[in-house]
Amino acid sequence: MTTSQNEPARTQRVMHELRPRLLEVVEVSSIAPRMVRVTFTGDDLDTFVTLDADDHMKMTFPPREGAELVLPAWSEHGPVWPEGKEKPAIRDFTPRRHDPLAKRLEVDFFLHGEGPASRWAAKAQPGQILGVLGPRGSFVVSDVFDWYLMIGDETALPSIARRLESFAPGVKAVALIEVDGPKDEIAVATQADASVTWVHRNGQRDALEQAVRNASFPEGEGFVWAGGEATALRGIRRYLLREANLPAEWASFSGHWKIGVADHDHHEPIEN
Ligand SMILES: Cc1cc2nc3c(=O)[nH]c(=O)nc-3n(C[C@H](O)[C@H](O)[C@H](O)COP(=O)(O)OP(=O)(O)OC[C@H]3O[C@@H](n4cnc5c(N)ncnc54)[C@H](O)[C@@H]3O)c2cc1C
């Protein structure tokens, strides 16, 4: 890849006004046996900003089955919770598709079973209300890299599918997506020169790492994005940065969840 002063920034951090929103479910559809697409609407979705497939927002869910969803008032110092009420569970999700004119926002939920978010999504109904905060900012990755590698499980699929959709025609992309089996694959649209491989885990914890090790990448300088189970990403990161010698500068790894940990903090580093 050659660079010049006129070349647009390859990556850019853009911050947004942090604003809480109340969103109402308008549509629920099953897109795979364990994946539900929930479409929300809300008066202020016209000012919602999401610039990159890597964006995430914080969503509030009832903390227990049948619990009331309590929402905070908002002050200049942040959320103010009503006294004596149980706070909601807050989890991170990817804005899969946003239409500001129609004031619609789609979110794809993986129904992994346990947890307030997964439980809520399994029974989501039109008319239900959720609180949403963010995205706080976007890490915008431009189309100027020679190629893109996207790796992840079902929780990364919304981001990977969104990025594949957003690529200009001819952009070289490789996607490795881990799901249980063939019935969990979904259609992904792209104009990119993309190779999309569905990795069937068949009960194996390192299926995705094996697929990454077996993959070949195009020539030139690539950008790597990976999201999924935090421990599983360690081996993948180690392989890509230490054995395949891809530059850490152009790689982003996000532990979307961690086995046995509720509300895992994705800021926890994926160590070598
Ligand atoms: C930046 C970011 C973007 C994300 N985007 C999406 C998205 O668009 N769609 C989506 O479905 N998820 C997404 N996730 C992942 C999601 O936030 C987590 O899976 C979260 O833990 C779900 O909350 P929960 O209340 O269902 O479970 P929690 O209460 O957090 O966890 C309960 C139990 O379930 C386990 N668990 C959590 N997630 C999984 C899983 N995927 N598979 C198996 N077991 C699991 C935990 O280890 C724990 O034992 C994203 C995460 C991040 C950090």
The ligand as an ORCA input file, in Angstrom:
! r2SCAN-3c Opt
* xyz 0 1
  C     -19.085     -4.132     21.331
  C     -20.055     -5.284     21.485
  C     -21.049     -5.492     20.529
  C     -21.924     -6.582     20.665
  N     -22.914     -6.758     19.726
  C     -23.777     -7.801     19.848
  C     -24.843     -7.983     18.911
  O     -25.072     -7.161     18.021
  N     -25.646     -9.072     19.067
  C     -25.447     -9.982     20.078
  O     -26.201    -10.965     20.170
  N     -24.458     -9.816     20.999
  C     -23.641     -8.753     20.909
  N     -22.654     -8.575     21.838
  C     -22.480     -9.590     22.891
  C     -23.431     -9.406     24.076
  O     -23.260     -8.097     24.628
  C     -23.076    -10.474     25.138
  O     -23.292    -11.769     24.613
  C     -23.816    -10.275     26.432
  O     -23.177    -11.058     27.416
  C     -25.275    -10.700     26.369
  O     -25.880    -10.383     27.597
  P     -26.822    -11.413     28.364
  O     -27.577    -10.605     29.360
  O     -27.615    -12.208     27.368
  O     -25.826    -12.415     29.077
  P     -24.885    -12.117     30.380
  O     -25.731    -11.813     31.574
  O     -23.856    -11.104     30.016
  O     -24.191    -13.526     30.580
  C     -24.882    -14.649     31.177
  C     -24.149    -15.928     30.836
  O     -24.268    -16.150     29.436
  C     -22.977    -16.351     28.852
  N     -22.964    -15.755     27.503
  C     -22.995    -14.443     27.160
  N     -22.957    -14.307     25.817
  C     -22.888    -15.562     25.307
  C     -22.812    -16.079     23.983
  N     -22.794    -15.309     22.904
  N     -22.766    -17.430     23.814
  C     -22.793    -18.261     24.890
  N     -22.848    -17.820     26.179
  C     -22.897    -16.490     26.372
  C     -22.004    -15.655     29.809
  O     -20.715    -16.238     29.726
  C     -22.646    -15.864     31.160
  O     -22.281    -17.135     31.688
  C     -21.795     -7.491     21.745
  C     -20.814     -7.250     22.713
  C     -19.951     -6.167     22.586
  C     -18.902     -5.934     23.646
*
